[in-house]
Amino acid sequence: MRKVVFAVPGMEYFARGVAEVLGWEVMIGGYVGNADLCLIMGLYDPPLYRTTLEMTQRCKKRIIQWCGTDALNYQPAWDSLPDAIHTCDSPALRTELIEKDVDVAKVVTLPGFKHYPLTPLPEKKLIACYLGNNPLAYGNDMFAALGETLPDEVECMGYMNGQLNPQQMEELAASTSVYLRLTAHDGGCMSAREFAEAGRPVVISSDWPYMTRVKHDDIIGLLKATREALKVTEHDMEMVEYYREFNSNERYLRDMEEVLDLV
């Protein structure tokens, strides 16, 4: 049985990561051809999804994994979704999609692809903020406003997707005091979960266990939450253990087994 993970180029990182966990082939933007099953990693060529649908049209069965802004951008009037089983990366996305008449069979949050070691929280304070592929969409204005209110001894570092190599990312995780993710709309928040697994306090604009939630445009709330997080000196081991399990390949594979039973 031939099984393939497909994605348009912008989702290559996630497609390759999932394909490695599943042990499936991966195809980035190319023609899949005949396949028994295809997992489509996000619908990121709206409104017609021409590339995604044409490149996977000879697949007998398709699973569409909604990841974040693809759910935000989808409009029911487009009426261009193929016959497929739909999964998504968070309960909030599921609610959003159901409101748009997309029948989501199950929430299947992607696993963490990076598992940083648990190291002591640093004495020197550093706030790291993930800026994705689009700093403005990932709260860069809020991060900049926050930076202007903090003492000079607190360092601030924003980084974009793919900017740092694996060793640099591990070093960043070890030196981070507080991790920020400040999007107006989000999916599975993988980077925040990975830093939580490393024992770093997380301030985020989505709703996840053990993380401090703030509104993406509330600078007063962000300042208060960040200052409280900077006071943390010991790991929250309940949080660490929770995300070690939740980010694991084993948890993801268990969830996917339920989906594959529906195929």
C-alpha positions in Angstrom: 0.0 0.0 0.0 1.5 3.4 -1.0 1.0 6.2 1.5 2.1 9.7 0.9 2.3 13.0 2.8 1.7 16.0 0.4 2.2 19.7 1.0 2.7 22.8 -1.0 6.3 24.2 -0.5 5.4 26.5 2.4 4.5 23.6 4.5 7.5 21.4 3.7 8.9 21.4 7.2 5.7 20.0 8.7 5.1 17.5 5.9 8.6 16.1 6.1 8.4 15.9 9.9 5.1 14.0 9.8 6.2 11.7 7.0 9.2 10.7 9.0 7.1 9.9 12.1 4.6 7.9 10.0 7.1 6.2 7.8 5.4 7.4 4.7 6.7 9.0 1.4 6.7 12.7 1.1 5.9 14.9 -1.9 6.3 18.7 -1.8 4.2 20.3 -4.5 4.8 17.6 -7.1 2.4 15.1 -8.7 1.7 12.2 -6.3 0.2 10.0 -9.0 -1.4 6.7 -7.9 -1.5 6.2 -4.1 -3.7 4.4 -1.7 -3.7 7.1 0.9 -2.5 10.7 0.9 -2.3 13.0 4.0 -2.5 16.6 2.8 -0.7 18.9 5.2 -2.8 22.0 5.1 -4.8 23.7 2.4 -2.6 26.6 1.5 -3.5 27.4 -2.1 -6.9 29.0 -1.7 -9.5 29.6 -3.0 -9.5 26.8 -5.6 -6.7 24.6 -4.1 -5.8 23.8 -7.6 -2.3 22.6 -7.0 -3.3 20.5 -3.9 -6.3 18.9 -5.6 -4.7 18.3 -9.0 -1.5 16.8 -7.6 -3.4 14.4 -5.3 -6.4 13.6 -7.6 -5.3 10.0 -8.3 -5.1 9.1 -4.6 -7.8 6.6 -3.6 -8.3 8.2 -0.2 -7.3 11.6 1.2 -6.9 13.0 4.7 -6.8 16.8 5.0 -5.0 18.1 8.1 -6.0 21.7 8.7 -3.2 23.5 10.4 -4.0 27.2 11.1 -4.5 30.0 8.7 -5.8 27.6 6.1 -8.9 27.2 8.4 -9.1 31.0 8.9 -9.0 31.7 5.1 -11.4 29.0 4.1 -14.9 30.2 3.0 -17.7 27.7 2.6 -18.9 29.4 -0.6 -15.8 28.3 -2.4 -17.3 24.7 -2.4 -13.9 23.3 -3.6 -13.1 20.7 -0.9 -12.5 17.2 -2.2 -14.0 14.0 -0.7 -11.7 13.5 2.3 -11.5 12.8 6.0 -10.8 16.0 7.8 -8.5 16.4 10.9 -7.1 19.5 12.5 -4.4 20.7 14.8 -6.4 22.0 17.8 -9.9 22.0 19.4 -10.2 25.7 18.5 -9.6 25.0 14.9 -12.2 22.2 15.0 -14.8 24.6 16.3 -13.9 27.1 13.7 -14.2 24.6 10.9 -17.4 23.0 12.1 -18.9 26.5 12.0 -17.9 26.6 8.3 -19.6 23.3 7.7 -16.4 21.2 7.5 -17.0 17.8 9.1 -13.9 17.3 11.2 -13.5 13.7 12.2 -10.9 14.2 14.9 -8.4 16.7 16.4 -4.9 15.3 15.7 -2.3 17.7 16.9 1.1 17.3 15.2 3.9 16.0 17.4 6.8 18.1 18.5 9.7 17.8 16.1 12.3 19.2 18.5 12.8 17.9 22.0 15.1 20.2 23.9 16.8 19.0 27.1 15.6 20.2 30.4 18.2 22.7 31.6 18.2 25.1 34.6 16.4 28.4 34.0 19.1 31.0 33.3 20.1 33.7 35.7 20.4 36.2 32.8 16.9 37.0 31.6 16.0 36.5 27.9 12.6 36.7 26.3 12.3 34.8 23.0 9.5 35.4 20.6 8.6 33.2 17.6 7.9 35.3 14.5 7.0 32.5 12.0 7.2 33.3 8.4 5.5 36.7 8.8 6.6 38.9 11.8 3.6 41.1 11.6 1.1 38.2 11.7 3.1 36.8 14.7 2.8 39.8 16.9 6.1 41.6 16.1 4.5 45.0 16.9 3.4 43.7 20.4 6.9 42.2 21.0 8.6 45.5 20.1 6.2 47.4 22.3 6.9 45.0 25.2 10.7 45.4 24.7 10.5 49.1 25.2 8.9 48.7 28.6 11.4 46.2 30.0 14.6 47.0 31.9 17.8 47.1 29.9 19.2 43.9 31.6 16.3 41.9 30.1 17.3 40.7 26.6 14.7 40.3 23.8 15.2 38.0 20.8 12.7 37.4 17.9 13.4 34.7 15.4 11.7 33.4 12.3 11.0 30.0 11.0 14.2 28.4 9.7 16.4 31.3 10.8 18.3 29.2 13.4 19.9 25.8 12.8 19.2 22.9 15.3 22.2 23.6 17.5 21.3 27.3 17.7 17.7 26.4 18.6 18.9 24.2 21.4 21.1 27.0 22.7 18.2 29.4 22.5 15.9 27.1 24.4 18.6 26.7 27.1 19.1 30.5 27.4 15.4 31.5 27.3 13.6 32.7 30.5 10.2 33.3 28.9 8.8 32.2 25.5 6.2 34.2 23.6 3.9 33.3 20.8 1.5 36.2 20.0 -0.6 35.4 16.9 -4.1 36.6 16.2 -4.9 33.2 14.9 -3.1 29.9 15.5 -3.2 26.1 15.2 -1.2 23.6 17.1 1.4 26.0 18.5 4.2 23.6 18.0 7.1 25.9 19.0 5.4 26.9 22.2 4.8 23.3 23.1 8.4 22.5 22.5 9.6 25.2 24.8 7.1 24.2 27.4 8.6 20.7 27.2 12.0 22.3 27.9 10.6 23.8 31.1 10.3 27.4 29.9 7.4 29.5 31.0 5.2 30.3 28.0 3.0 33.4 27.3 0.7 32.8 24.4 -2.3 34.1 22.6 -4.0 30.6 22.4 -5.5 28.3 25.0 -3.1 25.6 26.0 -2.6 23.8 29.4 0.1 25.3 31.8 0.7 28.3 29.5 -0.4 31.9 30.3 -2.9 33.2 27.8 -3.1 36.8 26.8 -5.0 38.6 24.0 -2.8 39.1 21.0 -3.3 42.9 21.1 -3.4 43.5 24.9 0.0 45.1 25.7 -1.0 45.7 29.4 -1.9 42.0 29.8 1.2 40.9 27.9 3.5 43.1 30.1 1.9 41.8 33.3 2.1 38.2 32.2 5.7 38.5 31.0 6.8 40.2 34.2 5.2 37.4 36.3 6.8 34.7 34.1 10.3 36.4 34.5 10.0 35.7 38.3 9.9 32.0 37.8 13.0 30.3 39.0 12.1 26.6 39.0 10.6 24.3 36.4 6.9 23.4 36.5 7.5 19.6 36.2 3.8 18.9 35.7 4.0 21.1 32.6 7.2 19.4 31.4 5.8 15.9 31.8 2.5 16.9 30.2 4.2 18.2 27.0 6.8 15.4 26.9 3.9 13.0 26.4 1.7 15.3 24.3 4.6 16.2 21.9 5.6 12.6 21.5 5.5 10.5 18.3 3.6 7.8 20.3 0.7 10.1 21.2 0.5 11.3 17.6 0.5 7.8 16.2 -2.2 6.7 18.6 -4.4 9.6 17.4 -3.6 8.8 13.8 -4.6 5.1 14.3 -8.1 6.3 15.1 -8.2 8.3 11.9 -6.8 5.5 9.8 -9.6 3.2 11.1 -12.0 5.6 9.4 -10.4 5.3 6.0 
